Amino acid sequence: MKSYDEEKTSERPETVGVVLKEARAKRKMSAEELAVAASVPTRDLERLESGDYTRLPADIYVNSFLERCAGELGIQSGHLSELYRQETTNFKNKKEQRAPAAGFKSKKFIVTPKLLVALASAIGIVLLVFYLWYQLSNLLAAPFLVVESPVNDIITSEETIGISGQTKRDSHIFINEREVEVNAEGFFKDEFRLEAGVNAAEIRSVNRFGRQTILIRKIIKN
């Protein structure tokens, strides 16, 4: 008799989407939070999780997205990229198998030096446009923000609690509207004074374009 894990594996094969969703669930991260933390466009992350690979950018960018997501979720380096390679390879193979094998006549296609130059130029222009668009979208996106301490809402009897984390080094950090210093690497740390009962600490990162990311920690003081 198969074990529960074996039955689960056979019914639900491991894919990029499955691994990302399960890892996010364990970390209690939404797709939007992961996209911000890993600096990945939200729409591309959603396409990876849904298996909609036809509208993703070039593989070199997808693999970069997957490596950053793996780092944020604690997934072994290279695992997501390997799953993506397998899935896209299987998709291409199935597509080729569906193509008619008999009675198909192809037109002669002659490769000339002029054609190669034109193709290389077109590819170069497309890559340049995509690179510029990608850099601009990163600049205009909300800044990533990670609160390392406290990781979650907590209960404590201390008079103060340390709040620390990381953001873009050119962003400004505010804790309940009070600005906190950010060092050259993007790290910040502050002592938050507690009052009896529920204390809400709003940590807000604002970049130079006015885009912001907000995380809230609730600390209950006994």
Secondary structure, DSSP 4 states (H G I P E B T S, - for coil): ---HHHHHHHHS---HHHHHHHHHHHHT--HHHHHHHHT--HHHHHHHHHT-GGGS--HHHHHHHHHHHHHHHTPPTTHHHHHHHHHHHHHHHHHHHHS--SS--PPP----HHHHHHHHHHHHHHHHHHHHHHHHHHHHSPPPEEEEESSS-EEE--SEEEEEEEE-TTSEEEETTEEE-B-TTSEEEEEEE--SEEEEEEEEEE-TTS-EEEEEEEEEE-
